[in-house]
Amino acid sequence: MSNKQALRELQQRLAQRMQAAREQQTQVANWLAVECAGYGLLLSLKEAAEIFTPVALKPVPYSQAWLAGVANLRGGLFTVIDLAVFLGLRESSPRLELRSDAAQTRLVSLNPDLNINCALLVDRLVGLRADEQLQAEAPLPHELLPGARPRFAGPRMRDSEGRSWQQLHLDALSKHEQFLQVVV
């Protein structure tokens, strides 16, 4: 009898939790907020896949300064791009293990649906953001000129704390001519 009673109580608690979850308004995260060279960037959770702690990178000779190397991530060979260097936010950085902020850095792999084995090296994860937490900022006058912004740069957003965030469209980034041209 006690097993039946315990099962009944468990079912009642689960039913109460499910009802409370339905009644509570929850925000769904749409963006992974990261930092590169002090700049806030938003990566779509639909286009980003996994987050990895940095692993040993193998250097690639005769490559662009923003190509940090290649890494074995879950048995797959991934090109690792230093996102801050690629975006021109900082000059080329020392090897990952020599960086002072190496403990905070992370690798964000691109969604396999984008058909590119690539991970982005970011300086720091900031957290998740929902569309409801962000408001679009008006573009600056020079950003309205044709070709002033690359196609992978989405709108700038501002959160409730007043911090500015730049959206990056990883699908467009993965097809960008400069991004695909890793050889010097």
C-alpha positions in Angstrom: 0.0 0.0 0.0 2.8 2.5 0.8 4.2 2.1 -2.7 0.8 3.0 -4.2 0.5 6.0 -1.9 4.0 7.2 -2.7 3.3 6.9 -6.4 0.0 8.8 -6.1 1.8 11.6 -4.1 4.6 11.8 -6.8 2.0 12.1 -9.5 0.2 14.8 -7.6 3.4 16.8 -7.1 4.3 16.4 -10.8 0.9 17.6 -11.9 1.2 20.6 -9.6 4.6 21.5 -11.0 3.4 21.1 -14.6 0.4 23.4 -13.8 2.7 26.0 -12.2 5.0 25.9 -15.2 2.1 26.5 -17.6 0.9 29.4 -15.5 4.3 31.0 -15.1 5.4 33.3 -18.0 8.8 32.2 -19.1 11.2 33.9 -21.5 12.7 31.8 -24.1 16.4 32.5 -24.8 17.2 33.2 -28.5 20.7 34.5 -28.2 24.1 33.5 -26.7 25.7 36.6 -25.4 29.5 36.6 -25.6 32.3 39.1 -25.3 35.2 39.6 -27.6 37.8 42.3 -26.8 35.3 44.0 -24.6 32.5 44.2 -27.2 29.2 42.4 -26.6 28.1 40.1 -29.4 24.9 38.1 -29.8 25.0 34.7 -31.5 21.7 33.0 -32.5 21.1 29.8 -30.6 19.7 28.4 -33.8 23.0 28.9 -35.6 25.4 28.1 -32.7 25.8 24.5 -31.6 28.0 23.6 -28.6 30.2 25.4 -26.2 33.6 23.9 -25.4 36.3 24.8 -23.0 39.5 25.5 -25.0 41.5 22.5 -26.0 45.0 22.3 -27.5 45.1 24.0 -30.9 47.3 22.9 -33.7 48.7 25.9 -35.6 48.1 26.1 -39.4 51.1 27.5 -41.3 50.5 30.2 -44.0 47.1 31.1 -42.6 45.4 34.4 -41.7 46.2 35.9 -38.3 42.6 35.2 -37.1 42.9 31.5 -37.7 43.8 30.3 -34.3 44.4 26.7 -35.4 42.5 23.4 -35.7 41.1 21.4 -32.8 39.7 18.0 -32.1 36.2 18.6 -30.7 34.3 15.4 -29.8 36.2 13.5 -32.4 35.7 16.0 -35.2 38.4 18.3 -36.7 37.3 22.0 -36.4 38.9 25.1 -37.7 39.1 27.6 -34.8 38.6 31.3 -35.6 39.6 34.0 -33.1 36.5 36.1 -33.5 37.9 39.3 -32.1 40.8 39.2 -34.5 38.6 38.4 -37.5 36.3 41.3 -36.7 39.3 43.6 -36.3 38.5 44.3 -32.6 42.1 43.5 -31.6 45.4 42.6 -33.3 46.4 39.0 -33.4 46.7 37.5 -30.0 49.3 35.1 -28.5 48.7 31.4 -28.5 45.7 30.5 -26.4 47.6 29.0 -23.6 49.7 32.1 -23.2 46.7 34.5 -22.9 46.0 36.0 -19.6 42.3 35.4 -20.0 42.6 31.8 -21.2 40.5 30.5 -18.3 37.5 32.5 -19.5 37.8 31.8 -23.2 35.4 29.4 -24.9 34.9 27.8 -28.2 31.5 28.1 -29.8 30.9 25.6 -32.6 28.7 26.5 -35.5 25.5 24.4 -36.1 26.2 21.4 -38.3 23.4 22.5 -40.5 25.7 25.4 -41.7 27.9 22.7 -43.3 31.2 24.1 -41.9 33.3 22.5 -39.2 34.2 25.7 -37.4 34.4 27.0 -33.9 34.6 30.6 -32.8 37.1 31.5 -30.0 35.4 34.1 -27.8 36.9 35.8 -24.8 34.0 35.2 -22.4 30.5 33.9 -22.2 28.1 36.4 -20.7 24.9 34.4 -20.7 21.6 33.9 -22.6 19.3 36.7 -23.8 15.7 36.6 -24.9 14.3 38.9 -27.6 12.0 40.4 -24.9 15.1 41.6 -23.1 16.5 43.5 -26.0 15.6 46.6 -28.0 16.9 47.6 -31.4 19.2 50.6 -31.5 19.0 53.1 -34.4 21.8 52.6 -36.9 24.5 55.2 -37.0 24.5 57.5 -40.1 27.7 55.9 -41.6 26.1 52.4 -41.2 23.3 53.4 -43.6 25.7 53.7 -46.5 25.7 50.8 -48.9 28.4 48.2 -48.0 29.2 49.9 -44.7 28.4 46.8 -42.8 29.1 43.2 -43.7 26.0 41.0 -44.4 26.7 38.9 -41.2 26.3 42.0 -39.0 22.8 42.2 -37.8 21.2 45.1 -35.9 22.7 46.5 -32.7 20.6 45.9 -29.6 20.4 47.4 -26.1 19.5 45.4 -23.0 17.7 46.5 -19.9 21.1 47.3 -18.2 21.9 49.7 -21.0 24.6 47.5 -22.6 25.0 47.5 -26.4 25.1 44.2 -28.2 25.9 43.5 -31.9 24.0 40.6 -33.5 26.1 38.3 -35.7 24.4 36.1 -38.2 26.5 32.9 -38.2 24.9 31.6 -41.4 26.0 34.7 -43.3 29.4 34.7 -41.5 30.1 31.1 -42.6 29.5 32.1 -46.2 31.4 35.4 -46.1 34.3 35.4 -48.7 36.9 36.7 -46.2 35.8 34.1 -43.6 36.4 31.3 -46.1 39.7 32.6 -47.2 42.0 31.3 -44.5 45.2 31.1 -46.5 47.5 34.2 -46.6 
